[in-house]
């Protein structure tokens, strides 16, 4: 009679031991970066993630460019950090960084918002930078010209010896970045431009916040932008009018129009307007024959993002056919090309991705002028 309880106890003991070993092995097999780290809250961006540890962080960039096959893992470590020996990563950067090279104008507003613009030491294509604050640093000789993003002057960059280079690339073929990394200067990719939503792009300020040890400030800035954006979106919904809208312009006899699932189209939707090509999906831009656009959109009430045109005269010099559109006849054509920096850079392409709340307010004031009567347009302005 006693043998069965003893056997049962042994079986239970063996089961518990095996369970303990299984759990232990499971924990040992788990990647080091997920054992004790705290995942940063990333609410809208899809292209990156950050896990914070006591004195280092693991940043993963999933979409450095469209259709990237592999994600990049970056170790951002503080001085004297204890790094697990089994930790795998593509590049490591000591933080907070004291000097940086960025390669896209979309990175400039994040640096300025975080109060870190003076740590920028080089940029490819200085004339594209519009910000007055950063232009003062350029004029003072504190930021070096690095040529073009596709063909960076690596000799100048290497002499600058920045702590990190944040790369912008459309694919994996940038040879300049490979050369830079071979010298020991880390290159980490920033894929803010691959995000499809306005708030997704803006949240990449947390990418830079981690580099500069300004995580809390980056979160605060993003939260304020998001609140302003969502409040403006709710305000737009109060309008009973939903005007029809087209975008883009012709180039070489083709009208290039944003897809309905694009970043630009999302603004029109959130401004409570009817984008006539909202049912299209894809990457890049629609390429349409003029006749098809005329047939579908001749009566559209508004035309926004009208290429590089700054006046109706320029518009008609390009093509007299534009006169056939109602938006042109009613003088309801708006362009971002009228807002430029001192050296010709268009502010929309620099500041816009970081400040989607301002873009949305611009469009609401255009489509529903009674809702934001006191709003001064920042990016979208009527053609002269």
Secondary structure as GFF3:
##gff-version 3
##sequence-region A 1 384
A	DSSP	alpha_helix	2	29	.	.	.	ID=ss1
A	DSSP	three_ten_helix	32	34	.	.	.	ID=ss2
A	DSSP	beta_strand	38	39	.	.	.	ID=ss3
A	DSSP	beta_strand	48	52	.	.	.	ID=ss4
A	DSSP	beta_strand	56	61	.	.	.	ID=ss5
A	DSSP	beta_strand	72	77	.	.	.	ID=ss6
A	DSSP	beta_strand	91	94	.	.	.	ID=ss7
A	DSSP	beta_strand	100	102	.	.	.	ID=ss8
A	DSSP	three_ten_helix	105	107	.	.	.	ID=ss9
A	DSSP	alpha_helix	108	113	.	.	.	ID=ss10
A	DSSP	three_ten_helix	117	119	.	.	.	ID=ss11
A	DSSP	beta_strand	120	123	.	.	.	ID=ss12
A	DSSP	three_ten_helix	126	128	.	.	.	ID=ss13
A	DSSP	alpha_helix	132	139	.	.	.	ID=ss14
A	DSSP	beta_strand	144	145	.	.	.	ID=ss15
A	DSSP	beta_strand	147	148	.	.	.	ID=ss16
A	DSSP	beta_strand	151	152	.	.	.	ID=ss17
A	DSSP	alpha_helix	154	160	.	.	.	ID=ss18
A	DSSP	beta_strand	164	167	.	.	.	ID=ss19
A	DSSP	alpha_helix	175	182	.	.	.	ID=ss20
A	DSSP	beta_strand	186	189	.	.	.	ID=ss21
A	DSSP	three_ten_helix	192	194	.	.	.	ID=ss22
A	DSSP	alpha_helix	198	202	.	.	.	ID=ss23
A	DSSP	alpha_helix	205	211	.	.	.	ID=ss24
A	DSSP	alpha_helix	215	237	.	.	.	ID=ss25
A	DSSP	beta_strand	244	247	.	.	.	ID=ss26
A	DSSP	beta_strand	249	251	.	.	.	ID=ss27
A	DSSP	beta_strand	254	258	.	.	.	ID=ss28
A	DSSP	alpha_helix	263	270	.	.	.	ID=ss29
A	DSSP	beta_strand	274	275	.	.	.	ID=ss30
A	DSSP	beta_strand	285	289	.	.	.	ID=ss31
A	DSSP	alpha_helix	290	297	.	.	.	ID=ss32
A	DSSP	beta_strand	302	304	.	.	.	ID=ss33
A	DSSP	alpha_helix	312	318	.	.	.	ID=ss34
A	DSSP	three_ten_helix	320	324	.	.	.	ID=ss35
A	DSSP	alpha_helix	326	329	.	.	.	ID=ss36
A	DSSP	beta_strand	333	335	.	.	.	ID=ss37
A	DSSP	alpha_helix	347	351	.	.	.	ID=ss38
A	DSSP	three_ten_helix	352	354	.	.	.	ID=ss39
A	DSSP	alpha_helix	356	367	.	.	.	ID=ss40
A	DSSP	beta_strand	381	382	.	.	.	ID=ss41
###
